[in-house]
Amino acid sequence: MSMVSQSPKPHLYPVNEIFYSLQGEGLHSGMPMVFLRFSGCNLRCPFCDTDFSGRRMMDAPSIIEEMTSTLPPSVSSRGMRVCLTGGEPSLFIDEDLVGALHREGFILHIETNGTHPLPEGIDWVTLSPKSDFLEGGEGVPVLERADELKLVYTAQEDIDRWLSFPARYHFLQPCSCKNTSQTVQYILHHPGWSLSLQTHKYLDIR
């Protein structure tokens, strides 16, 4: 009786959408990136504007194929930056996906609430902590450092404690473009912060 070996099933990732646009926030605002948005989050923030109704289970080769297809013919994946976002991408990404994207030549950015550890190899980490908006200690980061910290400003108290978090840059961002003047005034009086704007919303692009 012969034994037929079966190939292991490929790991599938819940993808909300994949698109090519300009980064709208933080230090890399205005830079072209491929956005790989995952579907699902462990937090429920009151200002979240992600539609999680779209969900496709995709393996790494399918993700890479679609990411590459979003690029103009003149643009290579080599050196192209990818923003892993969500939802909360740390719930889904792993070393296999990170390795596959790196072999394709992509540079990996991630925007995370920081509540889960990250696999090795992420090139740029944006921590966007949400514990100021949630009760019961939810949303407290487990990350010990990041490249940039980006906090949504809603006039919450004691936010300057985040300036001591080990990050190269500390940004305050108006909440859904609704309180920009208040955010600017806060930064002028607390110059450890820099302003991050959701420029993609002002430009009306994805």
Secondary structure by P-SEA (a helix, b strand, c coil): cbbbbbccccccccccccccccccccccccbbbbbbcccccccccccccccccccccccaaaaaaaaaaacccccccccbbbbbccccccccccaaaaaaaaaabbbbbbbccccccccccccbbbbbcccccccccccccccccccbbbbbccccccccccccccccbbbbbccccccaaaaaaaaaacccbbbbcccccccccc
